């Protein structure tokens, strides 16, 4: 029997059960995945401006950077920005933050961070208030089987710390005021440690401490699972470091030391 004589519908039915799209074109079978490629997978890269700077400055090795990029599903835009995808524990992409870094691994002052959802709405001519994505902690997809979850402010710090301290799962709030109570609901079964940045006025520490108290008072948070807010930077940072508002990675690099991030 010639393949041209077979019923094309039978191929399609079998393909659907296998998650494939099977089509016969002039006697030739055309096969492709029925489920589209995840958004983050289309631009997965360990060669964005940020990734290159981390390796060139000796913060991580190339091998470590590739490992971290794969775990956090880091992306790269066409204009070399890193894309920090926000993916929840079910694997759903909520949004992606695009940021640009210089060779010194610091953010470029002349390039503001932007969001993938904002750019997609702009590209397809949709109003920016058409629908608003729900943001989650960066790295949330890694928390399912985690023991201790550590949360820092900057995404870049979570990526770096994940290789320096792989025994912990590192998430990032994405900003001082992005540590929001509703983002904690999926972490209620984990031990959670917060590592706020430091500053001369204790603003970051007190802001995150207040959020932790609010979460622990909520109905969904187990009463026997306290959220710890680390005061390590407040106790060990110099006045100059507090003036510069450093975070945990800055402290490690400044002091060329290895610390144990615990309470």
C-alpha positions as semicolon CSV with decimal commas, in nm:
position;residue;x (nm);y (nm);z (nm)
1;X;0,000;0,000;0,000
2;X;0,126;0,348;-0,091
3;X;0,134;0,613;0,181
4;X;-0,078;0,836;-0,048
5;X;-0,363;0,583;-0,019
6;X;-0,383;0,608;0,361
7;X;-0,655;0,817;0,527
8;X;-0,506;1,154;0,635
9;X;-0,768;1,182;0,911
10;X;-0,628;0,876;1,087
11;X;-0,286;1,040;1,099
12;X;-0,432;1,354;1,253
13;X;-0,620;1,156;1,519
14;X;-0,310;0,961;1,617
15;X;-0,105;1,281;1,619
16;X;-0,342;1,455;1,858
17;X;-0,307;1,171;2,108
18;X;0,072;1,204;2,083
19;X;0,071;1,582;2,109
20;X;0,175;1,617;1,744
21;X;0,025;1,779;1,435
22;X;0,054;1,536;1,144
23;X;-0,033;1,649;0,793
24;X;0,010;1,475;0,457
25;X;0,141;1,696;0,176
26;X;0,182;1,538;-0,167
27;X;0,244;1,197;-0,019
28;X;0,489;1,323;0,245
29;X;0,416;1,333;0,616
30;X;0,471;1,671;0,785
31;X;0,505;1,646;1,164
32;X;0,540;1,922;1,422
33;X;0,462;1,970;1,790
34;X;0,099;2,049;1,858
35;X;0,184;2,247;2,170
36;X;0,363;2,572;2,084
37;X;0,709;2,636;2,224
38;X;0,699;2,818;2,561
39;X;0,756;3,191;2,538
40;X;1,072;3,178;2,749
41;X;1,223;2,901;2,535
42;X;1,218;3,112;2,220
43;X;1,486;3,347;2,351
44;X;1,667;3,132;2,609
45;X;2,026;3,254;2,630
46;X;2,333;3,268;2,854
47;X;2,491;3,538;2,637
48;X;2,299;3,855;2,720
49;X;2,476;4,171;2,834
50;X;2,428;4,065;3,195
51;X;2,552;3,708;3,151
52;X;2,863;3,820;2,968
53;X;2,944;4,080;3,234
54;X;2,905;3,830;3,519
55;X;3,159;3,597;3,357
56;X;3,399;3,871;3,242
57;X;3,413;4,016;3,595
58;X;3,492;3,675;3,743
59;X;3,176;3,663;3,955
60;X;3,074;3,328;3,808
61;X;3,244;3,091;3,570
62;X;3,101;3,037;3,225
63;X;2,979;2,695;3,332
64;X;2,803;2,839;3,635
65;X;2,645;3,112;3,425
66;X;2,507;2,864;3,174
67;X;2,371;2,649;3,457
68;X;2,200;2,949;3,618
69;X;2,059;3,068;3,283
70;X;1,902;2,729;3,220
71;X;1,755;2,704;3,570
72;X;1,611;3,054;3,572
73;X;1,522;3,038;3,200
74;X;1,697;3,365;3,131
75;X;1,627;3,526;2,796
76;X;1,799;3,769;2,563
77;X;1,622;4,031;2,354
78;X;1,720;4,134;2,003
79;X;1,887;4,446;2,148
80;X;2,090;4,246;2,403
81;X;1,877;4,300;2,715
82;X;1,848;4,017;2,963
83;X;1,491;3,897;3,013
84;X;1,403;3,790;3,364
85;X;1,091;3,580;3,306
86;X;0,842;3,557;3,591
87;X;0,723;3,196;3,584
88;X;0,503;3,043;3,852
89;X;0,519;2,693;4,001
90;X;0,281;2,564;3,733
91;X;0,517;2,679;3,460
92;X;0,299;2,969;3,347
93;X;0,474;3,284;3,224
94;X;0,328;3,596;3,388
95;X;0,563;3,857;3,243
96;X;0,927;3,927;3,172
97;X;1,147;4,217;3,281
98;X;1,400;4,346;3,027
99;X;1,714;4,512;3,168
100;X;2,043;4,634;3,023
101;X;2,384;4,607;3,193
102;X;2,726;4,750;3,119
103;X;3,058;4,563;3,122
104;X;3,093;4,638;3,495
105;X;2,775;4,436;3,564
106;X;2,583;4,747;3,674
107;X;2,262;4,862;3,510
108;X;2,293;5,117;3,231
109;X;2,172;5,455;3,353
110;X;2,035;5,552;3,011
111;X;1,818;5,240;2,966
112;X;1,511;5,197;3,180
113;X;1,381;4,852;3,256
114;X;1,070;4,756;3,066
115;X;0,824;4,467;3,057
116;X;0,769;4,206;2,788
117;X;0,391;4,237;2,818
118;X;0,415;4,613;2,764
119;X;0,621;4,561;2,449
120;X;0,387;4,295;2,313
121;X;0,083;4,518;2,363
122;X;0,267;4,797;2,186
123;X;0,367;4,572;1,898
124;X;0,014;4,445;1,835
125;X;-0,154;4,781;1,889
126;X;-0,334;4,686;2,210
127;X;-0,415;4,946;2,476
128;X;-0,182;4,920;2,774
129;X;-0,477;4,895;3,014
130;X;-0,641;4,610;2,818
131;X;-0,531;4,354;3,076
132;X;-0,274;4,358;3,349
133;X;-0,052;4,057;3,421
134;X;-0,023;3,928;3,776
135;X;0,339;3,939;3,883
136;X;0,508;3,668;4,089
137;X;0,852;3,636;4,246
138;X;1,127;3,586;3,994
139;X;1,237;3,223;4,026
140;X;0,902;3,099;4,159
141;X;0,910;2,799;3,927
142;X;1,208;2,666;4,125
143;X;1,031;2,669;4,461
144;X;0,815;2,358;4,424
145;X;1,066;2,116;4,578
146;X;1,268;2,371;4,772
147;X;1,357;2,345;5,138
148;X;1,470;2,693;5,235
149;X;1,365;2,982;5,010
150;X;1,570;3,302;5,024
151;X;1,430;3,621;4,874
152;X;1,643;3,918;4,769
153;X;1,548;4,239;4,593
154;X;1,734;4,218;4,260
155;X;1,693;3,944;4,002
156;X;2,063;3,954;3,918
157;X;2,147;3,884;4,283
158;X;1,919;3,580;4,294
159;X;2,089;3,440;3,983
160;X;2,440;3,492;4,122
161;X;2,360;3,368;4,473
162;X;2,201;3,053;4,333
163;X;2,547;2,942;4,217
164;X;2,735;3,066;4,525
165;X;2,487;2,902;4,765
166;X;2,311;2,625;4,571
167;X;2,181;2,464;4,890
168;X;1,913;2,735;4,898
169;X;1,651;2,836;4,643
170;X;1,688;3,205;4,558
171;X;1,397;3,422;4,446
172;X;1,381;3,795;4,377
173;X;1,110;4,048;4,450
174;X;1,229;4,275;4,169
175;X;1,219;4,595;4,376
176;X;1,188;4,731;4,727
177;X;0,809;4,762;4,707
178;X;0,760;4,448;4,496
179;X;0,768;4,229;4,807
180;X;0,390;4,200;4,822
181;X;0,187;3,971;5,053
182;X;-0,013;3,808;4,772
183;X;0,307;3,672;4,617
184;X;0,375;3,454;4,923
185;X;0,078;3,220;4,897
186;X;0,272;2,947;4,713
187;X;0,556;2,955;4,970
188;X;0,357;2,872;5,282
189;X;0,513;2,524;5,315
190;X;0,869;2,649;5,292
191;X;1,109;2,810;5,533
192;X;1,146;3,165;5,402
193;X;1,433;3,406;5,471
194;X;1,423;3,764;5,343
195;X;1,745;3,949;5,264
196;X;1,661;4,317;5,216
197;X;1,918;4,564;5,086
198;X;2,076;4,797;5,340
199;X;2,055;5,176;5,363
200;X;2,134;5,447;5,621
201;X;1,773;5,479;5,738
202;X;1,676;5,110;5,768
203;X;1,405;5,175;5,509
204;X;1,449;4,848;5,320
205;X;1,472;4,640;5,635
206;X;1,167;4,791;5,804
207;X;0,961;4,778;5,482
208;X;1,030;4,407;5,434
209;X;0,988;4,333;5,805
210;X;0,642;4,491;5,794
211;X;0,545;4,283;5,491
212;X;0,665;3,965;5,664
213;X;0,448;4,045;5,967
214;X;0,149;4,107;5,742
215;X;0,196;3,773;5,564
216;X;0,230;3,582;5,891
217;X;-0,098;3,734;6,014
218;X;-0,284;3,623;5,701
219;X;-0,521;3,326;5,708
220;X;-0,323;3,109;5,465
221;X;0,015;3,125;5,639
222;X;0,088;2,846;5,893
223;X;0,126;2,980;6,245
224;X;0,430;2,761;6,311
225;X;0,627;2,883;6,011
226;X;0,784;3,223;6,086
227;X;0,927;3,431;5,803
228;X;1,278;3,541;5,897
229;X;1,409;3,884;5,797
230;X;1,788;3,877;5,800
231;X;1,965;4,166;5,973
232;X;2,307;4,050;5,851
233;X;2,370;4,354;5,633
234;X;2,249;4,594;5,900
235;X;2,494;4,444;6,150
236;X;2,799;4,404;5,926
237;X;2,784;4,676;5,658
238;X;3,003;4,983;5,689
239;X;2,852;5,335;5,680
240;X;2,982;5,370;5,323
241;X;2,817;5,044;5,216
242;X;2,490;5,156;5,371
243;X;2,519;5,487;5,189
244;X;2,561;5,292;4,863
245;X;2,258;5,078;4,953
246;X;2,435;4,751;4,886
247;X;2,278;4,407;4,878
248;X;2,410;4,064;4,976
249;X;2,605;4,014;4,651
250;X;2,765;4,358;4,681
251;X;2,876;4,272;5,035
252;X;3,030;3,942;4,926
253;X;3,215;4,106;4,637
254;X;3,326;4,406;4,847
255;X;3,466;4,189;5,122
256;X;3,576;3,896;4,905
257;X;3,429;3,665;5,164
258;X;3,196;3,372;5,189
259;X;2,910;3,398;5,435
260;X;2,644;3,162;5,561
261;X;2,303;3,316;5,479
262;X;2,111;3,196;5,780
263;X;1,937;3,340;6,085
